[in-house]
Amino acid sequence: MSTDQIRKRVVLSAPRKRVWQALSDVNALTDWFGVKLSGKLAPGARLRGQVTHQGYENSPFEIAIERVEPERALSWRWHPNTTDPKKDYSTEPTTLVLFELADHPDGAQLTITESGFDGIPSSRRFEAYQGNEKGWTMQMEAIQRYLAKAA
């Protein structure tokens, strides 16, 4: 088992176009992902905001968009598990989050892969990996709820 990456896959009962909108529209992402963001998800963009999940309210959230391929792939870089407001994480390596969409007979298949944990300082690596392993499971459930509600 690799501890450098996390991969989650789910089949969503929604058309690929609708899932893409949930991933790539900043207002939709704000709704289901649990962050308050503004701006546009475009290659090279840096978006900043706050986490809205209970217990983490107002924690900073920052992503740097790398890739946008409509209805196929979206990726960003971020500093995982940046929960200590007194710590500056800006000099640490980032991980890469990749959302990939594919057609599926029941809707759309979404695969989320986060890689690069081996570059995170060893003092934080395990906690960052474990936290995001659980976090991506929760996010898969969150996008399912969002799409069911919006249907």
C-alpha positions as CSV (number, residue, x, y, z in Angstrom):
1,M,0.0,0.0,0.0
2,S,1.3,3.4,-1.0
3,T,1.3,6.2,1.5
4,D,2.3,8.7,-1.2
5,Q,-1.2,8.9,-2.7
6,I,-4.8,8.5,-1.9
7,R,-7.3,7.4,-4.6
8,K,-11.0,7.4,-4.3
9,R,-13.5,6.4,-7.0
10,V,-17.3,6.7,-7.1
11,V,-20.1,6.4,-9.6
12,L,-22.4,9.3,-9.4
13,S,-26.0,9.2,-10.6
14,A,-25.7,12.3,-12.6
15,P,-24.6,13.2,-16.2
16,R,-21.0,13.9,-16.6
17,K,-21.8,17.6,-17.5
18,R,-23.6,18.1,-14.2
19,V,-20.7,16.5,-12.2
20,W,-18.3,18.8,-14.1
21,Q,-20.3,21.8,-13.1
22,A,-20.2,20.7,-9.4
23,L,-16.4,20.4,-9.6
24,S,-15.5,23.5,-11.7
25,D,-18.1,26.2,-10.8
26,V,-16.7,28.0,-7.7
27,N,-20.2,28.5,-6.3
28,A,-21.1,24.8,-6.6
29,L,-17.7,23.8,-5.1
30,T,-18.3,26.2,-2.2
31,D,-21.7,24.4,-1.6
32,W,-20.5,20.8,-1.4
33,F,-16.8,21.0,-0.6
34,G,-17.1,23.0,2.6
35,V,-15.1,26.0,1.7
36,K,-15.9,29.6,1.0
37,L,-14.1,30.6,-2.2
38,S,-14.4,33.2,-4.9
39,G,-12.7,33.5,-8.3
40,K,-12.5,31.3,-11.3
41,L,-11.0,27.8,-11.5
42,A,-8.6,28.4,-14.4
43,P,-5.1,27.2,-15.0
44,G,-2.6,29.4,-13.1
45,A,-5.3,30.9,-10.8
46,R,-4.8,31.0,-7.0
47,L,-8.0,30.9,-5.0
48,R,-8.1,31.7,-1.3
49,G,-10.9,31.4,1.2
50,Q,-12.0,29.8,4.4
51,V,-13.0,26.3,5.4
52,T,-16.6,26.1,6.6
53,H,-16.6,22.6,8.1
54,Q,-17.7,22.6,11.8
55,G,-14.6,22.8,14.0
56,Y,-12.5,24.3,11.2
57,E,-14.5,27.5,10.5
58,N,-12.4,30.3,9.2
59,S,-9.3,28.2,8.7
60,P,-7.5,29.4,5.6
61,F,-7.9,27.5,2.4
62,E,-5.7,28.1,-0.6
63,I,-5.4,26.2,-3.9
64,A,-3.4,26.8,-7.1
65,I,-5.2,25.5,-10.2
66,E,-3.0,23.5,-12.5
67,R,-5.2,21.8,-15.1
68,V,-8.7,22.3,-16.4
69,E,-10.0,20.0,-19.1
70,P,-13.8,20.5,-19.3
71,E,-15.8,17.4,-18.4
72,R,-12.5,15.4,-18.1
73,A,-10.0,16.6,-15.5
74,L,-9.4,19.3,-12.9
75,S,-6.3,19.5,-10.8
76,W,-4.9,21.8,-8.1
77,R,-2.0,22.0,-5.7
78,W,-2.4,22.7,-2.0
79,H,-0.8,22.3,1.4
80,P,-2.7,19.4,3.0
81,N,-3.9,19.4,6.6
82,T,-2.9,23.0,7.4
83,T,-4.9,23.2,10.6
84,D,-2.5,25.2,12.8
85,P,-3.2,28.9,12.3
86,K,0.1,29.8,14.0
87,K,2.2,27.8,11.5
88,D,3.4,29.0,8.1
89,Y,3.1,26.1,5.6
90,S,4.1,28.2,2.5
91,T,7.6,26.7,2.3
92,E,6.4,23.1,2.5
93,P,5.9,21.0,-0.7
94,T,2.3,20.8,-1.9
95,T,0.3,17.7,-2.9
96,L,-1.5,17.4,-6.2
97,V,-5.3,16.8,-6.2
98,L,-6.6,15.4,-9.5
99,F,-10.4,15.0,-10.2
100,E,-11.0,12.8,-13.3
101,L,-14.4,12.2,-14.9
102,A,-15.4,9.3,-17.2
103,D,-18.7,8.1,-18.6
104,H,-20.4,5.3,-16.8
105,P,-23.7,3.4,-17.7
106,D,-25.2,4.7,-14.4
107,G,-24.0,8.3,-14.8
108,A,-20.4,9.5,-14.3
109,Q,-17.4,8.0,-12.6
110,L,-15.4,10.4,-10.5
111,T,-11.9,9.5,-9.5
112,I,-10.0,11.7,-7.0
113,T,-6.3,11.2,-6.6
114,E,-4.1,13.2,-4.2
115,S,-0.4,12.5,-4.5
116,G,2.8,13.8,-3.2
117,F,2.5,13.0,0.5
118,D,6.1,11.6,0.6
119,G,7.3,15.2,0.1
120,I,5.5,16.5,3.2
121,P,7.8,16.9,6.2
122,S,7.9,13.6,8.2
123,S,6.7,15.3,11.3
124,R,3.3,16.0,9.6
125,R,3.1,13.4,6.9
126,F,1.2,10.6,8.6
127,E,-1.4,13.1,10.1
128,A,-1.8,14.8,6.7
129,Y,-2.3,11.5,4.9
130,Q,-4.7,10.0,7.5
131,G,-6.7,13.2,7.7
132,N,-7.1,13.5,3.9
133,E,-7.8,9.8,3.5
134,K,-10.8,10.3,5.7
135,G,-11.5,13.7,4.2
136,W,-11.8,12.4,0.6
137,T,-14.2,9.7,1.7
138,M,-16.4,12.5,3.3
139,Q,-16.0,14.6,0.1
140,M,-17.2,11.7,-2.1
141,E,-20.3,11.5,0.1
142,A,-20.7,15.3,0.0
143,I,-20.7,15.5,-3.8
144,Q,-23.2,12.6,-3.9
145,R,-25.6,14.5,-1.6
146,Y,-25.1,17.8,-3.5
147,L,-25.9,16.1,-6.9
148,A,-28.9,14.3,-5.4
149,K,-30.2,17.6,-3.9
150,A,-29.7,19.4,-7.2
151,A,-31.4,16.8,-9.3
